[in-house]
């Protein structure tokens, strides 16, 4: 089966075949074969040449976030209406309701209710799969409500906080 994904901002055509537990990925002349074994929801083991590497994944709307070999990949189907959206292009509701990018643990809340925040200011830090993700404000705003505290475990779609536009 052939798919076209955006990895970062670059489009890639990838052919994916599953034969039992054998996974075959091809992009152009490059191919990758490995045995695929589920570990848990959101995690699989890829075994190639006797070596195992764990891949973590989570859905975020139409996108799939993949953590593999210490790197993060964002996969999404391209298209005019669903192309790679920059954070600035998020809808008004997305800018006001702050969510974790994937399931994880809240490490730090950097603001308090009532604080004024500037665009790109760090609001919180969420650790997911041994990587810290800074959650930043997309707009100048005021923190309306904080729904979590440091140490909380969160799902990808659970709101961390809500903002009110400044002005």
matplotlib code that plots the C-alpha trace (Angstrom):
import matplotlib.pyplot as plt

x = [0.0, 1.4, 1.1, 2.2, 3.3, 4.7, 7.7, 8.6, 7.7, 9.0, 6.6, 7.7, 6.0, 6.3, 5.2, 4.2, 3.7, 2.8, 3.4, 2.4, 4.7, 7.2, 7.1, 8.6, 8.9, 10.1, 10.8, 12.3, 15.3, 15.7, 14.0, 13.7, 12.6, 11.9, 9.8, 7.1, 5.9, 3.4, 4.6, 1.7, -0.8, 1.4, 4.6, 6.0, 9.3, 11.1, 13.5, 16.1, 19.3, 18.8, 18.6, 15.4, 14.4, 11.3, 9.1, 6.4, 3.5, 0.4, -2.4, -3.1, -6.1, -5.1, -1.4, 0.7, 3.6, 6.4, 9.4, 12.1, 15.8, 15.7, 14.0, 10.5, 8.6, 5.3, 3.4, 0.3, -1.4, -0.9, -3.7, -4.8, -7.3, -5.0, -1.5, 1.2, -0.3, 2.0, 1.2, 0.3, -2.4, -4.3, -7.9, -9.0, -10.2, -6.9, -5.1, -7.3, -7.4, -3.9, -3.5, -0.6, 0.9, 0.8, 0.2, 2.8, 3.5, 3.3, 6.8, 6.2, 3.5, 5.3, 2.3, -0.5, -4.2, -4.5, -1.0, -0.5, 1.5, 3.2, 3.3, 5.8, 6.1, 6.5, 3.3, 4.1, 6.5, 5.2, 7.5, 6.6, 8.8, 11.8, 11.6, 10.5, 8.0, 7.7, 4.1, 4.0, 1.4, 0.4, -1.0, -0.7, -3.3, -4.3, -4.3, -8.0, -7.9, -5.3, -6.6, -3.5, -0.6, 3.0, 3.1, -0.2, -0.4, -2.3, -3.8, -3.1, -6.4, -6.8, -6.8, -3.9, -5.2, -7.4, -6.4, -8.4, -7.1, -5.4, -7.0]
y = [0.0, 3.4, 6.5, 10.0, 11.6, 14.9, 14.3, 17.7, 19.9, 17.5, 15.2, 11.5, 8.7, 5.5, 2.0, -0.1, -3.9, -6.2, -9.9, -11.5, -9.8, -8.7, -4.9, -3.7, 0.1, 1.5, 5.1, 5.4, 3.1, 2.8, -0.1, -1.2, -4.6, -5.6, -7.8, -5.8, -6.8, -4.8, -3.9, -1.8, 0.7, 3.3, 1.3, -1.4, -3.2, -3.3, -6.2, -6.1, -8.1, -9.4, -5.8, -4.3, -0.7, 0.7, 3.0, 5.1, 6.6, 8.7, 10.1, 13.8, 14.5, 13.7, 13.5, 10.7, 11.6, 9.0, 8.8, 6.5, 6.5, 9.7, 11.6, 12.8, 12.6, 14.1, 12.2, 13.5, 13.0, 16.1, 17.9, 21.4, 21.3, 19.2, 20.2, 20.7, 23.4, 25.8, 26.5, 30.1, 28.7, 26.9, 27.8, 30.2, 27.4, 25.6, 28.7, 29.2, 25.6, 24.3, 20.5, 18.1, 17.0, 13.3, 11.3, 12.1, 13.6, 17.3, 18.3, 22.0, 24.6, 27.9, 30.3, 31.0, 31.8, 35.5, 35.8, 37.7, 35.6, 36.6, 34.7, 31.8, 32.0, 28.6, 27.7, 24.1, 21.3, 17.8, 14.7, 12.0, 9.0, 10.5, 13.8, 17.1, 19.1, 22.8, 23.8, 27.4, 30.1, 30.7, 34.2, 37.0, 36.1, 35.9, 32.5, 31.9, 28.4, 25.8, 22.2, 20.3, 20.4, 19.3, 15.5, 14.9, 12.2, 13.6, 12.2, 13.8, 15.5, 16.6, 20.4, 21.6, 25.1, 27.7, 31.2, 34.4, 36.6, 39.7, 43.0]
z = [0.0, -0.9, 1.3, 0.9, 4.2, 5.3, 7.6, 9.0, 6.0, 3.3, 1.4, 1.1, -0.8, 1.3, 0.4, 3.4, 3.3, 6.2, 5.8, 9.1, 11.6, 8.9, 8.0, 4.8, 4.2, 0.9, -0.1, -3.6, -3.7, 0.1, 1.9, 5.5, 6.7, 10.3, 12.5, 14.2, 17.7, 19.7, 23.2, 24.5, 23.1, 21.5, 21.4, 19.0, 18.9, 15.5, 15.3, 12.6, 12.3, 15.9, 17.3, 18.8, 18.7, 20.3, 18.3, 20.2, 18.4, 19.2, 17.1, 17.3, 15.1, 11.5, 12.5, 13.9, 16.1, 16.1, 18.4, 17.0, 17.8, 19.8, 17.0, 16.6, 13.3, 12.5, 9.9, 8.2, 4.9, 2.6, 0.9, 0.4, 3.3, 5.5, 4.6, 7.1, 9.3, 11.0, 14.6, 13.6, 11.4, 14.2, 14.6, 17.3, 19.6, 19.2, 20.3, 23.4, 24.6, 25.3, 25.0, 25.4, 22.1, 23.2, 26.4, 29.1, 32.5, 33.3, 34.6, 35.1, 34.9, 34.1, 34.5, 36.9, 36.4, 35.5, 34.1, 30.9, 28.4, 25.2, 21.9, 22.0, 25.9, 27.5, 29.4, 30.6, 30.0, 29.4, 29.3, 26.9, 26.1, 27.8, 25.8, 27.3, 25.2, 25.8, 25.4, 24.1, 23.6, 20.0, 20.9, 23.4, 26.0, 29.7, 31.4, 32.2, 33.8, 34.6, 34.6, 35.6, 38.1, 37.9, 38.3, 36.6, 33.8, 30.7, 27.5, 24.2, 23.9, 27.6, 28.0, 30.1, 30.3, 28.7, 27.5, 26.8, 24.0, 25.2, 24.3]

ax = plt.figure().add_subplot(projection="3d")
ax.plot(x, y, z, "-o")
ax.set_aspect("equal")
plt.show()
